[in-house]
Amino acid sequence: MTRDYPVPAGYLERETEVKKSRFIARVAPVSSRDEVKVWLEQAHRDHPDARHICWAYQIGRPGSAAEAGMNDDGEPSGTAGKPILNVIQHKDMGDVLVMVVRYFGGIKLGAGGLVRAYAGAAESVLSAVERSVQQPMIPADVVMGFADEQPLRHWCEVHDAVLESVEYGASVRARVALPEHQADAFVAFCDAQKLDYDLER
């Protein structure tokens, strides 16, 4: 799946403390509800004694997410999942899950304090995580002679394209995934090399 919006580049964890309660925030890239479930199960395995593991996620383009969810996990309604989701939405990031593990420190924070603590924990980890943006890719099929394979490989390396498969028979058949903005350059290359190609635009 290709994305032209920022997503977390990987997993990251940050810990904050508020009035002796520990808040361990984790961020992870997700592209489905199943992946969210896997990360949550891992968090519960890692922290079996935590009082709460609250979370929120959004999948899809920021501002028009295809899917979003949140959970207060026993905290008063609206004091954990919603503040986490609000921070995610303000960060202009898609395909992201934030989990906040809380170990209760014995001092009640009150509803306002909880909202600030969970939002602060989410902010700390989302501000620290690196972002990555994947450009939309389009597929192309190329039929060529054996001598044309090396020039095609070189073109792919220079233009951030991926040679997904190569089949050898009477001729060479290749499947290429190229960045959308390189489509015109690809057509020009194929025409110059006199290659037979089919480009899905």
C-alpha positions as CSV (number, residue, x, y, z in Angstrom):
1,M,0.0,0.0,0.0
2,T,1.4,3.4,-0.9
3,R,0.8,6.6,1.0
4,D,1.5,10.2,0.1
5,Y,1.0,11.4,3.7
6,P,3.2,11.2,6.8
7,V,3.1,8.0,8.8
8,P,5.3,6.9,11.7
9,A,8.6,5.6,10.4
10,G,8.6,2.9,13.1
11,Y,7.9,2.0,16.7
12,L,8.9,4.3,19.6
13,E,8.3,4.5,23.3
14,R,8.4,7.4,25.7
15,E,7.7,7.6,29.5
16,T,6.4,10.5,31.5
17,E,5.4,10.8,35.2
18,V,2.5,12.8,36.6
19,K,2.0,12.8,40.4
20,K,3.7,9.4,40.8
21,S,1.6,7.8,38.1
22,R,3.8,6.4,35.2
23,F,2.5,7.0,31.7
24,I,4.3,4.9,29.0
25,A,3.4,6.0,25.6
26,R,4.0,3.8,22.5
27,V,3.5,4.8,18.9
28,A,3.4,2.3,16.0
29,P,2.5,2.4,12.3
30,V,-0.7,0.4,11.5
31,S,-2.6,-0.1,8.3
32,S,-5.5,-2.3,9.6
33,R,-7.5,-3.1,12.7
34,D,-5.8,-6.5,12.9
35,E,-2.5,-4.7,13.3
36,V,-3.9,-2.5,16.0
37,K,-5.0,-5.7,17.9
38,V,-1.6,-7.3,17.6
39,W,0.1,-4.2,19.1
40,L,-2.4,-4.0,21.9
41,E,-1.9,-7.7,22.7
42,Q,1.8,-7.1,22.9
43,A,1.3,-4.1,25.2
44,H,-0.8,-6.3,27.6
45,R,1.9,-9.0,27.5
46,D,4.7,-6.4,28.2
47,H,2.7,-4.7,31.0
48,P,0.4,-7.3,32.7
49,D,0.3,-5.3,35.9
50,A,-0.6,-1.9,34.4
51,R,-3.8,-0.4,35.7
52,H,-4.9,0.9,32.3
53,I,-3.7,0.6,28.7
54,C,-5.6,3.3,26.8
55,W,-5.3,3.9,23.1
56,A,-6.4,5.6,19.9
57,Y,-5.6,5.1,16.2
58,Q,-6.4,6.5,12.8
59,I,-5.9,4.7,9.5
60,G,-5.9,6.6,6.2
61,R,-5.2,10.1,5.2
62,P,-5.1,12.7,8.0
63,G,-8.2,14.8,8.0
64,S,-10.2,12.2,6.1
65,A,-9.2,9.0,7.9
66,A,-10.9,5.8,6.6
67,E,-11.1,4.4,10.1
68,A,-10.4,5.6,13.7
69,G,-10.9,4.2,17.1
70,M,-10.2,4.8,20.8
71,N,-10.5,3.2,24.2
72,D,-10.4,4.6,27.8
73,D,-9.8,1.1,29.2
74,G,-11.5,1.8,32.5
75,E,-10.5,5.4,32.9
76,P,-13.5,7.9,33.2
77,S,-15.2,8.2,29.9
78,G,-13.5,10.7,27.6
79,T,-10.4,11.2,29.7
80,A,-7.9,9.0,27.8
81,G,-8.8,7.7,24.4
82,K,-10.3,11.0,23.1
83,P,-7.3,13.2,24.2
84,I,-4.9,10.7,22.6
85,L,-6.9,10.8,19.3
86,N,-7.1,14.6,19.4
87,V,-3.3,14.8,19.6
88,I,-3.0,12.3,16.7
89,Q,-5.3,14.4,14.6
90,H,-3.4,17.6,15.3
91,K,-0.1,15.9,14.3
92,D,-1.3,15.5,10.7
93,M,-0.2,11.8,10.7
94,G,-2.0,8.8,9.2
95,D,-1.8,5.0,9.8
96,V,-0.8,5.5,13.4
97,L,-1.6,3.9,16.8
98,V,-0.8,5.4,20.1
99,M,-1.1,3.3,23.3
100,V,-0.6,4.8,26.8
101,V,0.2,2.4,29.6
102,R,-0.6,3.8,33.1
103,Y,0.7,2.5,36.4
104,F,-1.3,4.2,39.1
105,G,0.9,6.1,41.6
106,G,-1.7,6.4,44.4
107,I,-2.7,10.0,43.7
108,K,-5.9,10.6,41.8
109,L,-5.5,13.1,39.0
110,G,-9.2,14.1,38.4
111,A,-10.8,14.3,35.0
112,G,-8.9,17.4,33.9
113,G,-5.6,16.0,35.1
114,L,-6.2,12.7,33.3
115,V,-6.9,14.5,30.0
116,R,-3.7,16.5,30.3
117,A,-1.7,13.5,31.3
118,Y,-2.8,11.3,28.5
119,A,-2.6,14.1,25.9
120,G,0.9,14.9,27.2
121,A,2.0,11.3,27.0
122,A,0.7,11.1,23.4
123,E,2.3,14.4,22.5
124,S,5.7,13.3,23.9
125,V,5.9,10.2,21.7
126,L,4.4,11.7,18.6
127,S,6.8,14.6,18.7
128,A,9.7,12.3,18.9
129,V,8.9,9.7,16.3
130,E,10.3,10.1,12.9
131,R,7.9,10.4,9.9
132,S,8.1,8.8,6.5
133,V,6.2,9.5,3.4
134,Q,5.8,7.0,0.7
135,Q,5.0,8.3,-2.8
136,P,2.1,6.7,-4.8
137,M,3.5,4.0,-7.1
138,I,2.1,2.8,-10.4
139,P,2.8,-0.6,-12.1
140,A,4.3,-1.1,-15.5
141,D,5.0,-4.2,-17.6
142,V,7.9,-4.2,-19.9
143,V,8.8,-6.7,-22.7
144,M,12.4,-6.4,-24.0
145,G,15.5,-8.1,-25.3
146,F,18.2,-9.5,-23.0
147,A,20.5,-6.5,-23.7
148,D,17.8,-4.1,-22.4
149,E,17.6,-5.5,-18.9
150,Q,20.7,-3.7,-17.5
151,P,19.7,-0.3,-18.8
152,L,16.2,-0.8,-17.3
153,R,17.7,-1.8,-13.9
154,H,19.9,1.3,-14.0
155,W,16.9,3.5,-14.8
156,C,15.0,2.0,-11.9
157,E,17.9,2.7,-9.5
158,V,18.2,6.3,-10.6
159,H,14.4,7.0,-10.5
160,D,13.4,5.3,-7.2
161,A,11.6,2.6,-9.1
162,V,11.4,-1.1,-8.0
163,L,12.0,-4.0,-10.4
164,E,9.4,-6.4,-8.8
165,S,9.9,-9.4,-11.1
166,V,11.8,-10.5,-14.2
167,E,10.9,-13.6,-16.3
168,Y,13.1,-15.0,-19.0
169,G,11.8,-16.7,-22.1
170,A,12.1,-15.8,-25.8
171,S,12.2,-12.3,-24.5
172,V,12.5,-10.7,-21.0
173,R,9.4,-9.7,-19.2
174,A,9.7,-7.3,-16.3
175,R,7.3,-5.8,-13.8
176,V,8.2,-2.4,-12.5
177,A,6.7,-0.2,-9.8
178,L,7.6,3.4,-10.3
179,P,6.8,6.7,-8.5
180,E,3.7,8.3,-10.1
181,H,5.7,11.5,-10.8
182,Q,8.3,9.5,-12.8
183,A,5.7,8.2,-15.3
184,D,6.6,10.6,-18.1
185,A,10.3,9.9,-17.6
186,F,9.6,6.2,-17.8
187,V,7.7,6.6,-21.1
188,A,10.5,8.6,-22.6
189,F,13.0,6.0,-21.5
190,C,11.0,3.1,-23.0
191,D,10.4,5.0,-26.3
192,A,14.1,5.8,-26.6
193,Q,15.1,2.2,-25.9
194,K,12.3,1.0,-28.2
195,L,10.8,-1.2,-25.4
196,D,7.3,-2.6,-25.5
197,Y,5.6,-1.4,-22.3
198,D,2.2,-1.2,-20.7
199,L,1.8,1.5,-18.0
200,E,-1.2,1.7,-15.7
201,R,-2.0,5.3,-15.1
